[in-house]
Amino acid sequence: MERTLEAVKADIIRLLHKAASDRNSPMHTPVIATADADARIMVLRAFDERDWTLRFHTDARSPKSGVIGEEGQVGVLFYDRDEKVQIRCRGTGRIESASQRAQAAWESSDAYARRCYLGAAPGEESDRPSSGLPEWAEGERPTEEQLAPARANFAVLMVTLASVDWYHLSNDGHRRAVFENGKGRWLTP
Ligand SMILES: Cc1cc2nc3c(=O)[nH]c(=O)nc-3n(C[C@H](O)[C@H](O)[C@H](O)COP(=O)(O)O)c2cc1C
């Protein structure tokens, strides 16, 4: 039986929850595109189905943080080969470093994950191969006290999705639907 738009919407919600919570989901590491025609992989940390918002963690000093700023256009591209589904999103991104949400995300992150924010800013030139971390922090689990200066470099990227394009591959005919402001319609694949 042919699926309905409501069933597609439920499928998107299921896949994005799985993407955020299951590190083995291929959708856990989508491609994030910015308005400067650059793109990179990021780990999806959370999906809020109430307002279709995604949360990522990043360095406030990174080039992408500069491009997105308080309001920037962001594309998010997911693909799960086994599910045979591509989810292609457009939304508005914002970088938050000082918000309560950023603080909560910082506090819930593991010390090893937070260690990344102790080092040099992403994209700095180095005269040798380098992690960017201070030497004492290499291979070490830093203490809370040692991690304190890293907090200022940590930010969350919140992306509120304006359009979600679901594309399902099938031998019986591909299917495609797009959702904007919660309203769905069918498109030809
Ligand atoms: C599997 C994987 C996961 C990554 N996850 C993140 C992430 O969650 N946040 C992040 O800022 N960068 C992440 N990166 C690094 C980015 O892809 C990117 O190289 C870096 O953030 C610098 O991006 P920018 O120069 O566009 O700011 C990840 C890279 C890989 C390969």
The ligand as a Gaussian input file, in Angstrom:
#p B3LYP/6-31G(d) Opt

LIG

0 1
 C       33.445000      11.961000      11.732000
 C       33.700000      13.421000      11.987000
 C       32.952000      14.068000      12.938000
 C       33.149000      15.433000      13.187000
 N       32.362000      16.055000      14.116000
 C       32.495000      17.381000      14.315000
 C       31.624000      18.060000      15.219000
 O       30.725000      17.471000      15.844000
 N       31.795000      19.398000      15.378000
 C       32.759000      20.090000      14.687000
 O       32.836000      21.308000      14.874000
 N       33.593000      19.484000      13.833000
 C       33.487000      18.142000      13.618000
 N       34.320000      17.501000      12.738000
 C       35.355000      18.292000      12.054000
 C       34.705000      19.098000      10.918000
 O       34.331000      18.224000       9.868000
 C       35.612000      20.214000      10.380000
 O       36.732000      19.658000       9.764000
 C       36.036000      21.198000      11.463000
 O       34.983000      21.437000      12.377000
 C       36.455000      22.556000      10.868000
 O       35.372000      23.045000      10.125000
 P       35.295000      24.531000       9.554000
 O       36.687000      24.864000       9.057000
 O       34.317000      24.437000       8.473000
 O       34.845000      25.418000      10.674000
 C       34.140000      16.139000      12.471000
 C       34.895000      15.477000      11.512000
 C       34.692000      14.142000      11.272000
 C       35.529000      13.450000      10.233000

